[in-house]
Amino acid sequence: MELEESYELFTRLRQQMLVQLKAMDTPHSFAECIEHALSGSIKFSDCHVVQQLLEAHKPKRCLEIGSFLGFSTRWLLECGTSWNMHVTAVDPNVRHRVFDNPRWMVEGMNAPFIPDRLEIISGFFGAHGVWMDDYTRYLPHRPEEWVKALFADRVELDGSWDRTFDCIYIDADHSYASVTDGFRHALRLLEPGGMMLFHDALSWKGVNQALREFKVEFDGTARVEILDGTDVFAHPKLQSEAIKSGDGIGLFKLRKQSNAMVELAAELESSSEQEPDAHGGYRNQSPKKDDRRPPATRPVRV
Ligand SMILES: C[S@@+](CC[C@H](N)C(=O)[O-])C[C@H]1O[C@@H](n2cnc3c(N)ncnc32)[C@H](O)[C@@H]1O
């Protein structure tokens, strides 16, 4: 897809998201919903990078960790249409920003692809805490016990899942602890030659730091880079959109070396520091709040 064509698609999908938001049952104003929906979803220059990477590698099975309202889910599906890529979208469907039931939006945004090309799972991938912030900041407020019960109701997935993927797109909790934990688990599901993509690789210091460390650790085994859609910034017609966007996409691409993968898997087994609870998950591990702050200046690329 050419750049302008892909921008048209992006604009169409944004309009669809607004129509969907308008029909949503919510105590919040339409303006507030729009603001949260747009700022919490992937922007165009990052979409463009994701599209280029997908078109170059044509993965068959993509795992998305962190779908929110399903905008990036839809983008992944649209990009992979010509080779019929399947997407498994994992998100806990708990309150994020002002949205109590983001899954309703994911289903609406992606209706044409369900069930043939999209599977939606209301669950957590990797370690997670119970986050109260959005339940105290936005109406209706909810007591802690109520929120804990909701979180406990969700599926918990990790590296022991008996599935493999040749693409894993990660846009969940951006703390350093969560990114590294999610990465270790996701690595066990990634096929040789497969790629992992990390959203917010430039704008969130936890993601950026983790990627810099992966680059050193996996030198020779994986290609690790941060990409920012430079050609979008340079395009004369897209400048105003590009100014608002560009959170950066981190790429981790495994080389096809089966021996290295076997060693890596063994290493991961022995270096796993966390003991899963009775549900096979990792409850009660709140990310450090400091990690959630975006850096004041753009971090150095890896
Ligand atoms: C930034 S939003 C995702 C935006 C979406 N990818 C887009 O661009 O349209 C982050 C989402 O990750 C979800 N999330 C947080 N921790 C998660 C975890 N451990 N597993 C799966 N999803 C998680 C949140 O509930 C939230 O909906």
The ligand as an ORCA input file, in Angstrom:
! r2SCAN-3c Opt
* xyz 0 1
  C      -2.320      1.734     25.010
  S      -3.688      0.662     25.133
  C      -3.614     -0.237     23.623
  C      -3.938      0.592     22.405
  C      -4.204     -0.218     21.148
  N      -3.090     -1.126     20.885
  C      -4.387      0.676     19.958
  O      -3.397      1.306     19.516
  O      -5.487      0.768     19.411
  C      -3.122     -0.501     26.326
  C      -4.104     -1.653     26.588
  O      -3.342     -2.730     27.186
  C      -4.172     -3.394     28.092
  N      -3.287     -4.189     28.981
  C      -2.614     -3.782     30.083
  N      -1.929     -4.798     30.629
  C      -2.174     -5.885     29.855
  C      -1.750     -7.245     29.894
  N      -0.934     -7.698     30.857
  N      -2.185     -8.088     28.939
  C      -3.007     -7.635     27.943
  N      -3.424     -6.366     27.848
  C      -3.036     -5.496     28.787
  C      -4.948     -2.276     28.764
  O      -6.098     -2.772     29.398
  C      -5.229     -1.354     27.580
  O      -6.476     -1.656     27.002
*
